Amino acid sequence: MTEYIKAWQCIGCGKIEAPQPCIGVCQDRQVLLVYALEHDELVESARRGEEGMAILKALARQLAFTTPRKGEWERCYGALQKEARRALSALARNEATKSAKRARANRSSV
């Protein structure tokens, strides 16, 4: 997956250093970094987003390719509503899990 680099950060100015053995040809260049915790949170959020998208795609496919029999549209519509409610419940559970994890992480970092 992702390789993490351990570094030191100054609590005053925010300077970050990650000492490495020098082979004598070093040049300093500006790099963009993100905190591992923030990266991990975004990866998890993307994973949940993909899961949610898959749930909603399945529902959209079912709606797009279902043709009720004559006189059965109300029953078919009710079944699709039931599936939509199930999908929304699953998405809400995922969101609640995310909120709980974020709250635990906030408590442990204080």
C-alpha positions as CSV (number, residue, x, y, z in Angstrom):
1,M,0.0,0.0,0.0
2,T,1.6,3.3,1.1
3,E,5.1,3.6,2.4
4,Y,5.3,5.9,5.4
5,I,8.4,7.9,6.3
6,K,9.0,8.7,9.9
7,A,10.1,12.3,10.5
8,W,10.5,14.9,13.2
9,Q,8.3,18.0,13.3
10,C,9.1,21.2,15.3
11,I,6.3,22.1,17.6
12,G,7.2,25.7,17.3
13,C,7.7,26.5,13.6
14,G,6.4,23.2,12.0
15,K,9.7,22.4,10.2
16,I,9.8,18.7,9.2
17,E,13.1,16.7,9.0
18,A,13.6,13.0,8.1
19,P,17.4,12.4,8.4
20,Q,18.7,9.9,5.8
21,P,22.3,8.7,5.1
22,C,23.9,11.2,2.7
23,I,25.9,10.0,-0.3
24,G,27.3,13.4,-1.0
25,V,25.0,14.6,-3.9
26,C,22.1,16.0,-1.9
27,Q,19.9,18.8,-3.1
28,D,17.0,20.2,-1.1
29,R,13.7,20.4,-3.0
30,Q,10.3,21.4,-1.9
31,V,7.9,18.5,-1.4
32,L,4.2,18.3,-0.5
33,L,3.3,16.1,2.5
34,V,0.2,15.0,4.3
35,Y,-0.2,13.6,7.7
36,A,-0.6,9.8,7.8
37,L,-3.8,10.0,9.8
38,E,-5.4,12.4,7.3
39,H,-4.3,10.2,4.4
40,D,-5.7,7.1,6.1
41,E,-9.0,8.9,6.8
42,L,-9.3,9.9,3.1
43,V,-8.5,6.3,2.0
44,E,-11.2,5.0,4.3
45,S,-13.7,7.6,3.1
46,A,-13.0,6.8,-0.5
47,R,-13.5,3.1,0.2
48,R,-16.9,3.8,1.8
49,G,-17.8,6.1,-1.0
50,E,-17.1,3.3,-3.5
51,E,-19.2,0.8,-1.5
52,G,-22.0,3.4,-1.4
53,M,-21.7,3.9,-5.1
54,A,-21.9,0.2,-5.8
55,I,-25.1,0.0,-3.7
56,L,-26.7,2.9,-5.5
57,K,-25.6,1.6,-9.0
58,A,-27.2,-1.8,-8.3
59,L,-30.4,0.0,-7.3
60,A,-30.3,2.2,-10.5
61,R,-29.7,-0.9,-12.6
62,Q,-32.6,-2.6,-11.1
63,L,-34.8,0.4,-11.7
64,A,-33.6,0.9,-15.3
65,F,-34.0,-2.7,-16.4
66,T,-37.1,-3.8,-14.5
67,T,-40.4,-3.8,-16.5
68,P,-43.4,-4.7,-14.4
69,R,-46.1,-7.0,-15.9
70,K,-49.3,-5.5,-16.9
71,G,-51.2,-4.4,-13.8
72,E,-48.2,-5.0,-11.5
73,W,-46.5,-1.6,-11.5
74,E,-47.7,-0.8,-8.0
75,R,-46.2,-4.0,-6.5
76,C,-43.0,-3.5,-8.5
77,Y,-42.8,0.1,-7.4
78,G,-43.3,-0.9,-3.8
79,A,-40.5,-3.5,-4.1
80,L,-38.1,-0.9,-5.6
81,Q,-39.0,1.5,-2.7
82,K,-38.2,-1.3,-0.2
83,E,-34.8,-1.9,-1.9
84,A,-34.1,1.9,-1.9
85,R,-34.9,2.1,1.8
86,R,-32.5,-0.9,2.5
87,A,-29.8,0.8,0.5
88,L,-30.3,4.1,2.3
89,S,-30.1,2.3,5.7
90,A,-26.9,0.6,4.7
91,L,-25.4,4.0,3.7
92,A,-26.6,5.6,7.0
93,R,-25.0,2.7,9.0
94,N,-21.7,3.3,7.1
95,E,-21.9,7.1,7.9
96,A,-22.6,6.3,11.6
97,T,-19.6,4.0,11.7
98,K,-17.4,6.7,10.2
99,S,-18.6,9.3,12.8
100,A,-18.0,6.9,15.7
101,K,-14.4,6.1,14.4
102,R,-13.7,9.8,14.0
103,A,-15.0,10.6,17.6
104,R,-12.8,7.8,19.0
105,A,-9.8,9.1,17.1
106,N,-10.4,12.6,18.4
107,R,-10.7,11.4,22.0
108,S,-7.5,9.4,21.8
109,S,-5.5,12.2,20.3
110,V,-6.4,14.7,23.1
